[in-house]
Amino acid sequence: MSLAAFRALEPLCWRAPSAHNTQPWRLDHRGGEVRVGWDRADALPAADPTGRDLRLSLGAFVETCLVVAADAGLRMTFVADHCADERRVGWLRASPHRYDTPFGAMQVLTRRTHRGRFSAGPQAAVVAAVDAVARARGGAVRTVPDAGLLARLLRVADRRMYGDPAVVGELRSWLRLTPAHPDYRLDGLTDRCLNLSGREATALRAALAAYPGLRRLGLPRLLAAASGNPLALGGAVLVLVGPAGMDDAAQVEFGRVLARTWLTLHAAGLAAHPLSQLVDAPATRDALGSLLGVAPERLLHVARVGRPVGPAAPSARRVGGVGRSVR
């Protein structure tokens, strides 16, 4: 593996998905190998106290690195070596063989999170395809059958999220609701990626600024209501289920599975809108697990999936030039 050649590919690797678009991963080139770790400053201890989303993001980044390297003809493999104390998940090393993947750099580049309207949900064959990806690693992908119950669970999860000052403070620190924000083109959740109009973005900024004084007067409930019902925008809700008894390293591995499922959906002309709040709140996670007949701790990721009506805005990335989005 040419480390110089891989360095040139890193801006594209940064297109991997992460919660709140925090981009927590860090690469450290050491001799003939690359250490894959993370920066504590880009974790979400309030919204993601167990670190599940962090580990899924890191696994998705590893898979993205392997896909991008393989597309460029580089022979690279990942050696898992998770150590929380040293904030490390493993090593990218030279391999005798190129990584075997059906995906390429163009799919990594053009994949988008899409929070807008979907014209249709995934066909049964696509659901079966992503389920096969998860089953190859001992998991599954399940479709949520009861949209009415799911909408009620979403309202509960949103109220819980907006009712926690620490979670709201963390969200505020990663929101980029105006192009005037200094990090608008670097990271976080922009108004465009959240599919907000100018008026909606301004209203959300004002509401969050008033949050400390108005929290006890019912602002969390109003914010949750203002979030609306994303299920009304079409699509189906898919849940990534992991095997029983997962440890932290296994969750990183399932981040790689998550990346493969998203790329599979993208290759079929579909997009995903994460609904992580459903598994972040214990009450809604338990209810969802009961609905699916799955132990709640096995629920890793929830997303609304469908065929986008229009294009989604690209999220910003830090790598590829300061102040410039990778498009």
Protein Blocks (a to p, Z undefined) as FASTA:
>chain_A
ZZklmmmmmmmmmmpccehilopaccddehjaccddddfklpcfklmmnommmmmmmmmm
mmmmmmmmmmnopacdddddddfklopabdcdddfbdcddfbdfklmmmpccdfbdcfbd
cdfklmmmmmmmmmmnopacdddfblmlmmmmmmmmmmmmmmpmklmmmmmmmpcfbfkl
mklmmgcjdfklnopafklmmmmmmmmmmmmmmmmnopmmmmmmmnopfklngpjddddd
ddehiafklmmmmmmmmmmmmmmmmmnopacdddfklmmpmklmmmmmmmnopafklpmb
dcdddddfbdcdddddfbhpehiacZZ
